[in-house]
Amino acid sequence: MKDYYSILGISKNSLDMEIKKAYRKLAFEYHPDRNPGDPEAETKLKDINEAYEVLSEPEKRAQYDSFSQMPSKGFFGGEHFASSINRLFEDLFGEVFNVGSRRRSERGKDLRYDLELDFVDAAFGVERKIIIPKRGRCVVCEGRGAAKGGESVCKTCGGSGSIGYSESFFAINRPCSVCGGRGFIINDPCIECGGEGFKIDNHEVKITIPPGLDDGMRLKIKGEGEVSMMRGSPGDLFVKIHIRSHPFFSRDGVDIFCEVPILFEQAVLGAEIKIPTLEGMDSIDIPSGTQSGQTFRLEDRGIPTLEKGFNKRGDLFVTVRVEVPVNLNDKQKNLLEEFQSETTDEIYPTTTTFEEKFAEHFEK
């Protein structure tokens, strides 16, 4: 009795997934396409498929493991074996060797479009109509490429679009090289498309931009790619988002940041100042004694989140920069000098603390 486990190079405790993996590797290695005219490879492949046919089915594997219940003619033979092999290769290698009588329908090509958005539009979402040039099926010849009555059945494949041949117990089909898998020959090309079957036209696509998209993200518009040459499903359209810079805002995730200049006297005395937000102008209160670089946080005034089911936004962070007055006239200078003469350490705590540390470190 043949040792099927040894043939596949696996142990008796191997799982179904391991059996299938070992079979795929060996069947690919000893396939006739890779070993033309090699009788030893053909014999080896027959044993490999026989082993897999038994070990891949629980009942047959159990019978094989019990030895005494092994059928006298094995688990399959003759025509049943040949059909089993074809079924195995169709299941496992259909995409590699194009096994069986099915004609593959190739999917249309994917397309890419680069879309620029304003900062605010990207934050809240927007609808856009874009125009993309793409190949579409010719409406005159319906994609066949031939004028009416200007085609004939391919004599090489008989109109099937594929060429089949048998080698040992394999029946393998390949696209016909004469007609390119179409099944017919173009004798009189379509005037509209020149025999291509397709024309490139501008196509309008309506895109809904969801709120919260960030720069570099991509949207997938299913079915808006090119149509298939083999009447398969169309490709998809991928829209890459590019967000224009904003005059006030920068962004980090769902949070946005801006800097606002304030006057020296506003920082000292306190004031209500205007600030930009995504919705337009707003205002916040600046307390007296505000320092340059101090940041104020406004909750839920940032970018909406992309997560479904969460009605939440990021925050807006406003950093104030105190502007030092310049180009003072004599009166203004005199006033500041008078103010300076009246200052004490208590009104400049940060400077006072720094000077104390400075003296302690350098004047020992």
Secondary structure, DSSP 4 states (H G I P E B T S, - for coil): ---HHHHHT--TT--HHHHHHHHHHHHHHT-TTTSTT-HHHHHHHHHHHHHHHHHTSHHHHHHHHHSTT--TT-S--HHHHHHHHHHHHHHHHHHHH-BSSPPP-PPPPPEEEEEEE-HHHHHH-EEEEEEEEEEEE-TTTTTS-B-TT-EEE-TTTTTSSEEEEEETTEEEEEE-TTTTTSSEEESSB-TTTTTSSEEEEEEEEEEEEPTT--TT-EEEETT-SPPPTTS-----EEEEEEEPP-SS-EEETTEEEEEEEEEHHHHHH-EEEEEEETTEEEEEEEPTTPPTT-EEEETT-SPBP-STT---B--EEEEEEEEPP-S--HHHHHHHHHHHHT--GGG-HHHHHHHHHHHHHH--
